[in-house]
Amino acid sequence: MASLSRLEYRGYDSAGLAVDGDKRNEVFAFKEVGKVAKLKQLIEESKPDLTKVFDSHAGIAHTRWATHGIPSRRNCHPHR
C-alpha cells in the first residue's frame, strides 16, 4: 500500500489491487473509487488473513485517472 500511495499522483479517481490465490482462477481483488486511503480502508474492513502464504507470488496494483468513463467501481482497475 505504501508503494501504491507513492504513485497516487498518477491517478486519484480510483485504485485497486489483485493478488493470485492458490486455487485455479482464484483472485483476491479489491477496488475502490477515490484515493488510495479509501482502498486501504476497504481492505482493512474485509479483514483478509495477512498471515496466509500463497504458492503464487503474482499481484498487481493500479491507480486510475479517469480519461474515459466515469470514476466508478466498474471502471476501477485492475480488470479481470
C-alpha positions in Angstrom: 0.0 0.0 0.0 2.9 2.4 0.7 4.2 2.0 -2.9 0.7 2.5 -4.3 0.3 5.6 -2.3 3.5 7.0 -3.8 2.1 6.5 -7.2 -1.2 8.2 -6.4 -0.3 11.4 -8.2 -0.7 9.4 -11.4 -4.4 9.0 -10.8 -6.6 9.6 -7.8 -10.1 8.8 -9.2 -9.8 5.2 -8.2 -7.4 2.5 -7.0 -7.3 -1.3 -6.9 -5.2 -4.3 -6.4 -5.4 -8.0 -7.1 -3.4 -11.0 -5.9 -3.5 -14.5 -7.3 -4.8 -17.1 -4.9 -3.7 -20.8 -4.7 -6.7 -22.3 -6.5 -7.3 -22.2 -10.2 -8.8 -18.9 -11.3 -8.8 -17.6 -7.7 -8.1 -13.9 -7.5 -8.4 -11.7 -4.4 -9.4 -8.3 -5.9 -10.2 -5.0 -4.1 -11.3 -1.9 -6.0 -12.5 1.5 -4.7 -13.5 4.8 -6.1 -11.4 7.7 -4.7 -7.9 7.9 -3.2 -5.7 5.0 -2.1 -6.7 5.7 1.5 -10.2 4.5 0.7 -8.9 1.3 -0.9 -6.8 0.7 2.2 -9.9 1.2 4.4 -11.9 -1.3 2.2 -9.1 -3.9 2.6 -8.9 -3.4 6.3 -12.7 -3.7 6.7 -12.7 -7.0 4.8 -10.2 -8.4 7.3 -8.1 -10.6 5.0 -5.8 -13.2 6.5 -2.5 -11.3 6.2 -0.5 -14.4 7.5 -1.6 -16.6 4.6 1.2 -17.7 2.3 0.4 -18.2 -1.4 2.1 -20.6 -3.8 1.8 -17.9 -6.4 3.5 -14.6 -6.0 1.7 -12.6 -8.6 -0.1 -9.4 -7.9 -0.9 -6.0 -9.4 -1.9 -2.6 -8.1 -3.2 0.4 -10.0 -4.4 3.9 -9.7 -6.7 5.5 -12.2 -7.2 9.0 -13.6 -10.5 8.8 -15.5 -9.8 9.8 -19.1 -12.6 7.6 -20.4 -15.7 6.6 -18.4 -16.8 8.0 -15.1 -15.0 7.1 -11.8 -16.9 4.0 -10.6 -16.1 0.5 -9.3 -17.0 -0.9 -12.7 -14.2 1.2 -14.2 -11.7 0.6 -11.4 -8.6 -1.3 -12.4 -7.3 -4.0 -12.4 -9.9 -5.6 -14.7 -10.2 -9.3 -15.0 
